[in-house]
Amino acid sequence: MSVLPYLAAGWIFLVGCYGLATSRNLIHAVGCLSVCQSSTYVLLLAVGYRRGGTAPVFADITPGSRPVVDPVVQALALTDVVVGATVTALLLALVIQTAKRHGTVDPDELSELRG
């Protein structure tokens, strides 16, 4: 088992977090949050990967004759993609409403967000 996919997932997550922390635009922040969330795709696929494994379709092979990849992790990755797209769309809709109401997408200029 290689640690490279786990390192790649961590690096993608850190790049997204850095962009999120340094962002001065809400649209950019939503994009950076999507980058953070996309690291979970790599992590889930790394967890479910098996060297030499095939797709878990047993139409042409007998069960147990060859290693297969975990289909649950693949289903979780697909669910992660759908949830990520939904959350991104919802956050972008909120950014649009914020821009219409306050006329800016800079979080520093939104006085109502200050504590």
N, CA, C and O atoms as a printed pandas DataFrame, in Angstrom:
     atom_number atom_name residue_name chain_id  residue_number  x_coord  y_coord  z_coord
0              1         N          MET        A               1    0.845   -1.177    0.000
1              2        CA          MET        A               1    0.000    0.000    0.000
2              3         C          MET        A               1    0.890    1.239    0.000
3              4         O          MET        A               1    1.831    1.341    0.786
4              5         N          SER        A               2    0.588    2.152   -0.866
5              6        CA          SER        A               2    1.359    3.375   -1.004
6              7         C          SER        A               2    0.737    4.499   -0.177
7              8         O          SER        A               2   -0.480    4.559    0.000
8              9         N          VAL        A               3    1.580    5.370    0.315
9             10        CA          VAL        A               3    1.091    6.511    1.090
10            11         C          VAL        A               3    0.882    7.729    0.206
11            12         O          VAL        A               3    0.395    8.760    0.668
12            13         N          LEU        A               4    1.253    7.610   -1.075
13            14        CA          LEU        A               4    1.147    8.760   -1.985
14            15         C          LEU        A               4   -0.272    9.309   -2.105
15            16         O          LEU        A               4   -0.429   10.530   -2.061
16            17         N          PRO        A               5   -1.312    8.493   -2.254
17            18        CA          PRO        A               5   -2.664    9.071   -2.329
18            19         C          PRO        A               5   -3.068    9.797   -1.049
19            20         O          PRO        A               5   -3.776   10.803   -1.099
20            21         N          TYR        A               6   -2.621    9.294    0.087
21            22        CA          TYR        A               6   -2.956    9.960    1.350
22            23         C          TYR        A               6   -2.236   11.303    1.456
23            24         O          TYR        A               6   -2.797   12.288    1.936
24            25         N          LEU        A               7   -0.977   11.324    0.997
25            26        CA          LEU        A               7   -0.250   12.593    0.986
26            27         C          LEU        A               7   -0.882   13.584    0.011
27            28         O          LEU        A               7   -0.983   14.776    0.300
28            29         N          ALA        A               8   -1.305   13.079   -1.144
29            30        CA          ALA        A               8   -1.964   13.956   -2.117
30            31         C          ALA        A               8   -3.268   14.510   -1.552
31            32         O          ALA        A               8   -3.578   15.687   -1.739
32            33         N          ALA        A               9   -4.029   13.667   -0.863
33            34        CA          ALA        A               9   -5.283   14.139   -0.259
34            35         C          ALA        A               9   -5.001   15.199    0.801
35            36         O          ALA        A               9   -5.708   16.204    0.877
36            37         N          GLY        A              10   -3.980   14.982    1.612
37            38        CA          GLY        A              10   -3.620   15.981    2.625
38            39         C          GLY        A              10   -3.155   17.277    2.005
39            40         O          GLY        A              10   -3.494   18.357    2.489
40            41         N          TRP        A              11   -2.369   17.181    0.919
41            42        CA          TRP        A              11   -1.867   18.386    0.257
42            43         C          TRP        A              11   -3.031   19.169   -0.360
43            44         O          TRP        A              11   -3.085   20.392   -0.233
44            45         N          ILE        A              12   -3.955   18.483   -1.021
45            46        CA          ILE        A              12   -5.119   19.162   -1.616
46            47         C          ILE        A              12   -5.939   19.848   -0.523
47            48         O          ILE        A              12   -6.407   20.973   -0.699
48            49         N          PHE        A              13   -6.106   19.157    0.609
49            50        CA          PHE        A              13   -6.868   19.753    1.716
50            51         C          PHE        A              13   -6.175   21.003    2.256
51            52         O          PHE        A              13   -6.828   22.012    2.524
52            53         N          LEU        A              14   -4.847   20.934    2.415
53            54        CA          LEU        A              14   -4.118   22.093    2.941
54            55         C          LEU        A              14   -4.139   23.264    1.965
55            56         O          LEU        A              14   -4.247   24.416    2.385
56            57         N          VAL        A              15   -4.037   22.983    0.669
57            58        CA          VAL        A              15   -4.106   24.064   -0.326
58            59         C          VAL        A              15   -5.474   24.740   -0.268
59            60         O          VAL        A              15   -5.566   25.965   -0.339
60            61         N          GLY        A              16   -6.529   23.948   -0.139
61            62        CA          GLY        A              16   -7.872   24.521   -0.026
62            63         C          GLY        A              16   -8.036   25.341    1.245
63            64         O          GLY        A              16   -8.647   26.409    1.226
64            65         N          CYS        A              17   -7.493   24.844    2.344
65            66        CA          CYS        A              17   -7.582   25.586    3.612
66            67         C          CYS        A              17   -6.809   26.897    3.541
67            68         O          CYS        A              17   -7.263   27.918    4.057
68            69         N          TYR        A              18   -5.624   26.871    2.893
69            70        CA          TYR        A              18   -4.844   28.099    2.747
70            71         C          TYR        A              18   -5.622   29.128    1.931
71            72         O          TYR        A              18   -5.688   30.301    2.298
72            73         N          GLY        A              19   -6.207   28.682    0.826
73            74        CA          GLY        A              19   -7.009   29.599    0.009
74            75         C          GLY        A              19   -8.205   30.125    0.763
75            76         O          GLY        A              19   -8.577   31.290    0.617
76            77         N          LEU        A              20   -8.812   29.269    1.572
77            78        CA          LEU        A              20   -9.971   29.698    2.360
78            79         C          LEU        A              20   -9.580   30.727    3.413
79            80         O          LEU        A              20  -10.321   31.677    3.664
80            81         N          ALA        A              21   -8.419   30.538    4.027
81            82        CA          ALA        A              21   -7.974   31.463    5.068
82            83         C          ALA        A              21   -7.533   32.805    4.511
83            84         O          ALA        A              21   -7.668   33.826    5.184
84            85         N          THR        A              22   -7.010   32.819    3.297
85            86        CA          THR        A              22   -6.495   34.063    2.728
86            87         C          THR        A              22   -7.461   34.724    1.756
87            88         O          THR        A              22   -7.121   35.744    1.157
88            89         N          SER        A              23   -8.638   34.176    1.587
89            90        CA          SER        A              23   -9.576   34.688    0.597
90            91         C          SER        A              23  -10.217   35.991    1.057
91            92         O          SER        A              23  -10.581   36.135    2.224
92            93         N          ARG        A              24  -10.350   36.919    0.150
93            94        CA          ARG        A              24  -11.050   38.185    0.402
94            95         C          ARG        A              24  -12.248   38.328   -0.518
95            96         O          ARG        A              24  -12.716   39.437   -0.777
96            97         N          ASN        A              25  -12.737   37.208   -1.007
97            98        CA          ASN        A              25  -13.890   37.194   -1.890
98            99         C          ASN        A              25  -14.693   35.943   -1.554
99           100         O          ASN        A              25  -14.132   34.850   -1.481
100          101         N          LEU        A              26  -15.979   36.091   -1.353
101          102        CA          LEU        A              26  -16.797   34.958   -0.943
102          103         C          LEU        A              26  -16.890   33.889   -2.027
103          104         O          LEU        A              26  -16.978   32.702   -1.713
104          105         N          ILE        A              27  -16.873   34.290   -3.295
105          106        CA          ILE        A              27  -16.912   33.303   -4.373
106          107         C          ILE        A              27  -15.625   32.485   -4.375
107          108         O          ILE        A              27  -15.653   31.269   -4.568
108          109         N          HIS        A              28  -14.501   33.158   -4.161
109          110        CA          HIS        A              28  -13.218   32.467   -4.061
110          111         C          HIS        A              28  -13.210   31.528   -2.859
111          112         O          HIS        A              28  -12.660   30.429   -2.928
112          113         N          ALA        A              29  -13.810   31.957   -1.777
113          114        CA          ALA        A              29  -13.867   31.112   -0.569
114          115         C          ALA        A              29  -14.683   29.850   -0.826
115          116         O          ALA        A              29  -14.320   28.771   -0.359
116          117         N          VAL        A              30  -15.777   29.979   -1.562
117          118        CA          VAL        A              30  -16.589   28.803   -1.893
118          119         C          VAL        A              30  -15.784   27.846   -2.780
119          120         O          VAL        A              30  -15.853   26.629   -2.604
120          121         N          GLY        A              31  -15.031   28.390   -3.720
121          122        CA          GLY        A              31  -14.173   27.550   -4.564
122          123         C          GLY        A              31  -13.114   26.826   -3.755
123          124         O          GLY        A              31  -12.840   25.650   -3.994
124          125         N          CYS        A              32  -12.515   27.527   -2.793
125          126        CA          CYS        A              32  -11.496   26.909   -1.945
126          127         C          CYS        A              32  -12.117   25.833   -1.046
127          128         O          CYS        A              32  -11.487   24.812   -0.769
128          129         N          LEU        A              33  -13.334   26.064   -0.599
129          130        CA          LEU        A              33  -14.019   25.044    0.190
130          131         C          LEU        A              33  -14.294   23.802   -0.656
131          132         O          LEU        A              33  -14.238   22.681   -0.153
132          133         N          SER        A              34  -14.585   24.000   -1.922
133          134        CA          SER        A              34  -14.778   22.858   -2.827
134          135         C          SER        A              34  -13.476   22.088   -3.027
135          136         O          SER        A              34  -13.481   20.862   -3.140
136          137         N          VAL        A              35  -12.358   22.821   -3.071
137          138        CA          VAL        A              35  -11.060   22.150   -3.195
138          139         C          VAL        A              35  -10.793   21.308   -1.945
139          140         O          VAL        A              35  -10.328   20.173   -2.045
140          141         N          CYS        A              36  -11.089   21.868   -0.768
141          142        CA          CYS        A              36  -10.931   21.102    0.480
142          143         C          CYS        A              36  -11.785   19.841    0.439
143          144         O          CYS        A              36  -11.338   18.760    0.822
144          145         N          GLN        A              37  -12.989   19.993   -0.020
145          146        CA          GLN        A              37  -13.904   18.863   -0.048
146          147         C          GLN        A              37  -13.476   17.834   -1.080
147          148         O          GLN        A              37  -13.728   16.642   -0.900
148          149         N          SER        A              38  -12.834   18.268   -2.155
149          150        CA          SER        A              38  -12.402   17.321   -3.181
150          151         C          SER        A              38  -11.268   16.434   -2.687
151          152         O          SER        A              38  -11.020   15.376   -3.266
152          153         N          SER        A              39  -10.586   16.838   -1.643
153          154        CA          SER        A              39   -9.543   15.957   -1.095
154          155         C          SER        A              39  -10.156   14.686   -0.517
155          156         O          SER        A              39   -9.481   13.661   -0.423
156          157         N          THR        A              40  -11.413   14.741   -0.135
157          158        CA          THR        A              40  -12.056   13.543    0.393
158          159         C          THR        A              40  -12.290   12.510   -0.715
159          160         O          THR        A              40  -12.352   11.312   -0.441
160          161         N          TYR        A              41  -12.420   12.975   -1.975
161          162        CA          TYR        A              41  -12.550   12.016   -3.083
162          163         C          TYR        A              41  -11.290   11.157   -3.170
163          164         O          TYR        A              41  -11.352    9.932   -3.270
164          165         N          VAL        A              42  -10.154   11.835   -3.129
165          166        CA          VAL        A              42   -8.880   11.117   -3.228
166          167         C          VAL        A              42   -8.711   10.189   -2.031
167          168         O          VAL        A              42   -8.249    9.057   -2.172
168          169         N          LEU        A              43   -9.087   10.674   -0.861
169          170        CA          LEU        A              43   -8.948    9.856    0.344
170          171         C          LEU        A              43   -9.838    8.618    0.282
171          172         O          LEU        A              43   -9.396    7.516    0.608
172          173         N          LEU        A              44  -11.080    8.798   -0.132
173          174        CA          LEU        A              44  -11.985    7.648   -0.224
174          175         C          LEU        A              44  -11.525    6.639   -1.271
175          176         O          LEU        A              44  -11.590    5.431   -1.044
176          177         N          LEU        A              45  -11.064    7.129   -2.406
177          178        CA          LEU        A              45  -10.590    6.204   -3.435
178          179         C          LEU        A              45   -9.312    5.505   -3.001
179          180         O          LEU        A              45   -9.083    4.354   -3.371
180          181         N          ALA        A              46   -8.477    6.181   -2.222
181          182        CA          ALA        A              46   -7.267    5.540   -1.704
182          183         C          ALA        A              46   -7.605    4.451   -0.696
183          184         O          ALA        A              46   -6.940    3.416   -0.651
184          185         N          VAL        A              47   -8.620    4.676    0.101
185          186        CA          VAL        A              47   -9.029    3.675    1.085
186          187         C          VAL        A              47   -9.584    2.438    0.381
187          188         O          VAL        A              47   -9.324    1.314    0.810
188          189         N          GLY        A              48  -10.338    2.634   -0.686
189          190        CA          GLY        A              48  -10.977    1.513   -1.355
190          191         C          GLY        A              48  -10.122    0.813   -2.389
191          192         O          GLY        A              48  -10.536   -0.211   -2.932
192          193         N          TYR        A              49   -8.938    1.337   -2.679
193          194        CA          TYR        A              49   -8.087    0.757   -3.719
194          195         C          TYR        A              49   -7.443   -0.540   -3.242
195          196         O          TYR        A              49   -6.981   -0.638   -2.105
196          197         N          ARG        A              50   -7.420   -1.536   -4.130
197          198        CA          ARG        A              50   -6.687   -2.782   -3.872
198          199         C          ARG        A              50   -5.851   -3.088   -5.101
199          200         O          ARG        A              50   -6.358   -3.131   -6.222
200          201         N          ARG        A              51   -4.568   -3.300   -4.874
201          202        CA          ARG        A              51   -3.668   -3.580   -5.998
202          203         C          ARG        A              51   -4.108   -4.879   -6.682
203          204         O          ARG        A              51   -4.268   -5.918   -6.042
204          205         N          GLY        A              52   -4.294   -4.786   -7.986
205          206        CA          GLY        A              52   -4.702   -5.951   -8.763
206          207         C          GLY        A              52   -6.183   -6.252   -8.671
207          208         O          GLY        A              52   -6.656   -7.228   -9.252
208          209         N          GLY        A              53   -6.930   -5.415   -7.937
209          210        CA          GLY        A              53   -8.357   -5.652   -7.772
210          211         C          GLY        A              53   -9.139   -5.251   -9.008
211          212         O          GLY        A              53   -8.724   -4.373   -9.765
212          213         N          THR        A              54  -10.255   -5.892   -9.200
213          214        CA          THR        A              54  -11.123   -5.575  -10.330
214          215         C          THR        A              54  -12.441   -5.031   -9.801
215          216         O          THR        A              54  -12.684   -5.004   -8.595
216          217         N          ALA        A              55  -13.268   -4.609  -10.712
217          218        CA          ALA        A              55  -14.591   -4.120  -10.334
218          219         C          ALA        A              55  -15.399   -5.276   -9.756
219          220         O          ALA        A              55  -15.271   -6.409  -10.219
220          221         N          PRO        A              56  -16.227   -5.005   -8.754
221          222        CA          PRO        A              56  -16.967   -6.092   -8.118
222          223         C          PRO        A              56  -18.175   -6.553   -8.928
223          224         O          PRO        A              56  -19.303   -6.551   -8.434
224          225         N          VAL        A              57  -17.932   -6.938  -10.148
225          226        CA          VAL        A              57  -18.976   -7.488  -11.012
226          227         C          VAL        A              57  -18.635   -8.963  -11.213
227          228         O          VAL        A              57  -17.623   -9.290  -11.833
228          229         N          PHE        A              58  -19.469   -9.841  -10.695
229          230        CA          PHE        A              58  -19.152  -11.260  -10.681
230          231         C          PHE        A              58  -19.834  -12.013  -11.815
231          232         O          PHE        A              58  -20.115  -13.204  -11.679
232          233         N          ALA        A              59  -20.101  -11.350  -12.917
233          234        CA          ALA        A              59  -20.754  -12.022  -14.033
234          235         C          ALA        A              59  -19.786  -12.949  -14.761
235          236         O          ALA        A              59  -20.182  -14.019  -15.224
236          237         N          ASP        A              60  -18.504  -12.543  -14.866
237          238        CA          ASP        A              60  -17.564  -13.348  -15.638
238          239         C          ASP        A              60  -16.506  -14.036  -14.779
239          240         O          ASP        A              60  -15.704  -14.806  -15.309
240          241         N          ILE        A              61  -16.479  -13.780  -13.460
241          242        CA          ILE        A              61  -15.502  -14.435  -12.590
242          243         C          ILE        A              61  -16.248  -15.074  -11.430
243          244         O          ILE        A              61  -17.342  -14.643  -11.066
244          245         N          THR        A              62  -15.656  -16.087  -10.864
245          246        CA          THR        A              62  -16.268  -16.712   -9.695
246          247         C          THR        A              62  -15.885  -15.916   -8.458
247          248         O          THR        A              62  -14.749  -15.452   -8.354
248          249         N          PRO        A              63  -16.803  -15.748   -7.522
249          250        CA          PRO        A              63  -16.497  -14.981   -6.304
250          251         C          PRO        A              63  -15.348  -15.613   -5.533
251          252         O          PRO        A              63  -15.334  -16.823   -5.306
252          253         N          GLY        A              64  -14.395  -14.797   -5.136
253          254        CA          GLY        A              64  -13.256  -15.257   -4.364
254          255         C          GLY        A              64  -12.068  -15.667   -5.193
255          256         O          GLY        A              64  -11.008  -15.949   -4.635
256          257         N          SER        A              65  -12.203  -15.712   -6.526
257          258        CA          SER        A              65  -11.078  -16.132   -7.352
258          259         C          SER        A              65  -10.068  -15.019   -7.559
259          260         O          SER        A              65   -8.877  -15.296   -7.697
260          261         N          ARG        A              66  -10.508  -13.765   -7.586
261          262        CA          ARG        A              66   -9.613  -12.613   -7.761
262          263         C          ARG        A              66  -10.008  -11.542   -6.774
263          264         O          ARG        A              66  -11.171  -11.459   -6.380
264          265         N          PRO        A              67   -9.046  -10.709   -6.364
265          266        CA          PRO        A              67   -9.418   -9.623   -5.453
266          267         C          PRO        A              67  -10.269   -8.576   -6.166
267          268         O          PRO        A              67  -10.069   -8.295   -7.348
268          269         N          VAL        A              68  -11.206   -8.013   -5.441
269          270        CA          VAL        A              68  -12.056   -6.962   -5.994
270          271         C          VAL        A              68  -11.946   -5.733   -5.094
271          272         O          VAL        A              68  -11.609   -5.836   -3.915
272          273         N          VAL        A              69  -12.232   -4.592   -5.665
273          274        CA          VAL        A              69  -12.209   -3.355   -4.880
274          275         C          VAL        A              69  -13.489   -3.272   -4.057
275          276         O          VAL        A              69  -14.476   -3.947   -4.347
276          277         N          ASP        A              70  -13.454   -2.442   -3.038
277          278        CA          ASP        A              70  -14.607   -2.301   -2.144
278          279         C          ASP        A              70  -15.665   -1.412   -2.807
279          280         O          ASP        A              70  -15.396   -0.234   -3.041
280          281         N          PRO        A              71  -16.840   -1.924   -3.112
281          282        CA          PRO        A              71  -17.843   -1.096   -3.784
282          283         C          PRO        A              71  -18.478   -0.066   -2.854
283          284         O          PRO        A              71  -19.015    0.935   -3.328
284          285         N          VAL        A              72  -18.429   -0.289   -1.548
285          286        CA          VAL        A              72  -19.031    0.668   -0.614
286          287         C          VAL        A              72  -18.264    1.990   -0.649
287          288         O          VAL        A              72  -18.863    3.065   -0.609
288          289         N          VAL        A              73  -16.948    1.901   -0.724
289          290        CA          VAL        A              73  -16.143    3.127   -0.754
290          291         C          VAL        A              73  -16.389    3.887   -2.052
291          292         O          VAL        A              73  -16.440    5.117   -2.051
292          293         N          GLN        A              74  -16.541    3.166   -3.152
293          294        CA          GLN        A              74  -16.852    3.834   -4.419
294          295         C          GLN        A              74  -18.213    4.518   -4.356
295          296         O          GLN        A              74  -18.383    5.618   -4.882
296          297         N          ALA        A              75  -19.175    3.874   -3.717
297          298        CA          ALA        A              75  -20.500    4.491   -3.569
298          299         C          ALA        A              75  -20.420    5.727   -2.678
299          300         O          ALA        A              75  -21.095    6.727   -2.922
300          301         N          LEU        A              76  -19.587    5.646   -1.643
301          302        CA          LEU        A              76  -19.401    6.823   -0.775
302          303         C          LEU        A              76  -18.752    7.974   -1.532
303          304         O          LEU        A              76  -19.102    9.134   -1.318
304          305         N          ALA        A              77  -17.808    7.658   -2.416
305          306        CA          ALA        A              77  -17.164    8.709   -3.211
306          307         C          ALA        A              77  -18.181    9.373   -4.138
307          308         O          ALA        A              77  -18.179   10.595   -4.289
308          309         N          LEU        A              78  -19.041    8.578   -4.754
309          310        CA          LEU        A              78  -20.066    9.169   -5.615
310          311         C          LEU        A              78  -21.045   10.024   -4.802
311          312         O          LEU        A              78  -21.449   11.100   -5.245
312          313         N          THR        A              79  -21.421    9.550   -3.630
313          314        CA          THR        A              79  -22.287   10.345   -2.758
314          315         C          THR        A              79  -21.594   11.636   -2.347
315          316         O          THR        A              79  -22.228   12.686   -2.254
316          317         N          ASP        A              80  -20.293   11.553   -2.101
317          318        CA          ASP        A              80  -19.514   12.730   -1.737
318          319         C          ASP        A              80  -19.521   13.763   -2.861
319          320         O          ASP        A              80  -19.615   14.963   -2.604
320          321         N          VAL        A              81  -19.424   13.302   -4.090
321          322        CA          VAL        A              81  -19.456   14.217   -5.234
322          323         C          VAL        A              81  -20.801   14.933   -5.304
323          324         O          VAL        A              81  -20.855   16.144   -5.521
324          325         N          VAL        A              82  -21.881   14.185   -5.120
325          326        CA          VAL        A              82  -23.225   14.778   -5.209
326          327         C          VAL        A              82  -23.447   15.780   -4.070
327          328         O          VAL        A              82  -23.954   16.879   -4.293
328          329         N          VAL        A              83  -23.071   15.396   -2.872
329          330        CA          VAL        A              83  -23.240   16.302   -1.724
330          331         C          VAL        A              83  -22.359   17.542   -1.898
331          332         O          VAL        A              83  -22.781   18.653   -1.579
332          333         N          GLY        A              84  -21.152   17.354   -2.397
333          334        CA          GLY        A              84  -20.269   18.500   -2.618
334          335         C          GLY        A              84  -20.822   19.478   -3.639
335          336         O          GLY        A              84  -20.751   20.691   -3.444
336          337         N          ALA        A              85  -21.371   18.958   -4.722
337          338        CA          ALA        A              85  -21.961   19.835   -5.738
338          339         C          ALA        A              85  -23.169   20.577   -5.182
339          340         O          ALA        A              85  -23.379   21.749   -5.494
340          341         N          THR        A              86  -23.957   19.900   -4.365
341          342        CA          THR        A              86  -25.137   20.537   -3.773
342          343         C          THR        A              86  -24.740   21.638   -2.800
343          344         O          THR        A              86  -25.315   22.726   -2.818
344          345         N          VAL        A              87  -23.773   21.361   -1.963
345          346        CA          VAL        A              87  -23.332   22.365   -0.985
346          347         C          VAL        A              87  -22.715   23.567   -1.695
347          348         O          VAL        A              87  -22.939   24.710   -1.296
348          349         N          THR        A              88  -21.944   23.309   -2.742
349          350        CA          THR        A              88  -21.345   24.410   -3.495
350          351         C          THR        A              88  -22.419   25.274   -4.147
351          352         O          THR        A              88  -22.322   26.501   -4.126
352          353         N          ALA        A              89  -23.433   24.652   -4.722
353          354        CA          ALA        A              89  -24.520   25.414   -5.337
354          355         C          ALA        A              89  -25.264   26.242   -4.292
355          356         O          ALA        A              89  -25.605   27.399   -4.540
356          357         N          LEU        A              90  -25.514   25.655   -3.134
357          358        CA          LEU        A              90  -26.203   26.388   -2.071
358          359         C          LEU        A              90  -25.369   27.572   -1.585
359          360         O          LEU        A              90  -25.899   28.664   -1.379
360          361         N          LEU        A              91  -24.069   27.356   -1.402
361          362        CA          LEU        A              91  -23.218   28.458   -0.934
362          363         C          LEU        A              91  -23.107   29.569   -1.979
363          364         O          LEU        A              91  -23.088   30.749   -1.629
364          365         N          LEU        A              92  -23.035   29.196   -3.260
365          366        CA          LEU        A              92  -22.981   30.225   -4.301
366          367         C          LEU        A              92  -24.291   31.011   -4.364
367          368         O          LEU        A              92  -24.281   32.211   -4.637
368          369         N          ALA        A              93  -25.416   30.341   -4.113
369          370        CA          ALA        A              93  -26.699   31.052   -4.063
370          371         C          ALA        A              93  -26.716   32.036   -2.890
371          372         O          ALA        A              93  -27.242   33.142   -3.010
372          373         N          LEU        A              94  -26.140   31.628   -1.759
373          374        CA          LEU        A              94  -26.058   32.547   -0.619
374          375         C          LEU        A              94  -25.149   33.732   -0.913
375          376         O          LEU        A              94  -25.425   34.851   -0.481
376          377         N          VAL        A              95  -24.070   33.491   -1.645
377          378        CA          VAL        A              95  -23.168   34.586   -2.023
378          379         C          VAL        A              95  -23.894   35.564   -2.946
379          380         O          VAL        A              95  -23.727   36.777   -2.815
380          381         N          ILE        A              96  -24.684   35.056   -3.864
381          382        CA          ILE        A              96  -25.444   35.933   -4.756
382          383         C          ILE        A              96  -26.427   36.784   -3.951
383          384         O          ILE        A              96  -26.553   37.982   -4.203
384          385         N          GLN        A              97  -27.110   36.191   -3.005
385          386        CA          GLN        A              97  -28.045   36.953   -2.179
386          387         C          GLN        A              97  -27.317   37.982   -1.322
387          388         O          GLN        A              97  -27.825   39.084   -1.113
388          389         N          THR        A              98  -26.133   37.633   -0.826
389          390        CA          THR        A              98  -25.338   38.595   -0.060
390          391         C          THR        A              98  -24.906   39.758   -0.943
391          392         O          THR        A              98  -24.954   40.913   -0.520
392          393         N          ALA        A              99  -24.485   39.455   -2.168
393          394        CA          ALA        A              99  -24.071   40.522   -3.091
394          395         C          ALA        A              99  -25.242   41.423   -3.445
395          396         O          ALA        A              99  -25.066   42.636   -3.560
396          397         N          LYS        A             100  -26.440   40.857   -3.622
397          398        CA          LYS        A             100  -27.603   41.683   -3.930
398          399         C          LYS        A             100  -27.987   42.560   -2.752
399          400         O          LYS        A             100  -28.371   43.715   -2.932
400          401         N          ARG        A             101  -27.886   42.019   -1.553
401          402        CA          ARG        A             101  -28.335   42.750   -0.368
402          403         C          ARG        A             101  -27.330   43.795    0.095
403          404         O          ARG        A             101  -27.715   44.891    0.504
404          405         N          HIS        A             102  -26.027   43.456    0.032
405          406        CA          HIS        A             102  -25.015   44.354    0.578
406          407         C          HIS        A             102  -24.146   45.011   -0.487
407          408         O          HIS        A             102  -23.423   45.961   -0.188
408          409         N          GLY        A             103  -24.203   44.525   -1.719
409          410        CA          GLY        A             103  -23.438   45.133   -2.794
410          411         C          GLY        A             103  -21.965   44.787   -2.796
411          412         O          GLY        A             103  -21.189   45.435   -3.498
412          413         N          THR        A             104  -21.556   43.790   -2.035
413          414        CA          THR        A             104  -20.159   43.388   -2.005
414          415         C          THR        A             104  -20.063   41.901   -1.682
415          416         O          THR        A             104  -20.960   41.316   -1.074
416          417         N          VAL        A             105  -18.954   41.311   -2.104
417          418        CA          VAL        A             105  -18.676   39.923   -1.744
418          419         C          VAL        A             105  -17.397   39.829   -0.916
419          420         O          VAL        A             105  -16.876   38.737   -0.692
420          421         N          ASP        A             106  -16.897   40.974   -0.464
421          422        CA          ASP        A             106  -15.719   41.010    0.407
422          423         C          ASP        A             106  -16.180   40.807    1.850
423          424         O          ASP        A             106  -16.952   41.616    2.364
424          425         N          PRO        A             107  -15.722   39.743    2.513
425          426        CA          PRO        A             107  -16.192   39.518    3.885
426          427         C          PRO        A             107  -15.754   40.601    4.861
427          428         O          PRO        A             107  -16.400   40.788    5.892
428          429         N          ASP        A             108  -14.673   41.319    4.565
429          430        CA          ASP        A             108  -14.243   42.395    5.468
430          431         C          ASP        A             108  -15.171   43.597    5.410
431          432         O          ASP        A             108  -15.270   44.356    6.374
432          433         N          GLU        A             109  -15.851   43.773    4.281
433          434        CA          GLU        A             109  -16.748   44.921    4.135
434          435         C          GLU        A             109  -18.157   44.638    4.644
435          436         O          GLU        A             109  -18.986   45.547    4.707
436          437         N          LEU        A             110  -18.433   43.405    5.002
437          438        CA          LEU        A             110  -19.753   43.056    5.527
438          439         C          LEU        A             110  -19.753   43.327    7.025
439          440         O          LEU        A             110  -19.272   42.516    7.816
440          441         N          SER        A             111  -20.290   44.465    7.397
441          442        CA          SER        A             111  -20.236   44.872    8.807
442          443         C          SER        A             111  -21.110   43.987    9.694
443          444         O          SER        A             111  -20.857   43.886   10.894
444          445         N          GLU        A             112  -22.120   43.352    9.134
445          446        CA          GLU        A             112  -22.993   42.508    9.946
446          447         C          GLU        A             112  -22.323   41.208   10.369
447          448         O          GLU        A             112  -22.797   40.544   11.290
448          449         N          LEU        A             113  -21.225   40.834    9.709
449          450        CA          LEU        A             113  -20.510   39.617   10.075
450          451         C          LEU        A             113  -19.510   39.852   11.199
451          452         O          LEU        A             113  -18.967   38.897   11.755
452          453         N          ARG        A             114  -19.263   41.116   11.539
453          454        CA          ARG        A             114  -18.301   41.413   12.609
454          455         C          ARG        A             114  -18.945   41.167   13.962
455          456         O          ARG        A             114  -20.134   41.415   14.160
456          457         N          GLY        A             115  -18.143   40.678   14.877
457          458        CA          GLY        A             115  -18.653   40.359   16.204
458          459         C          GLY        A             115  -18.669   41.500   17.157
459          460         O          GLY        A             115  -19.082   41.339   18.305
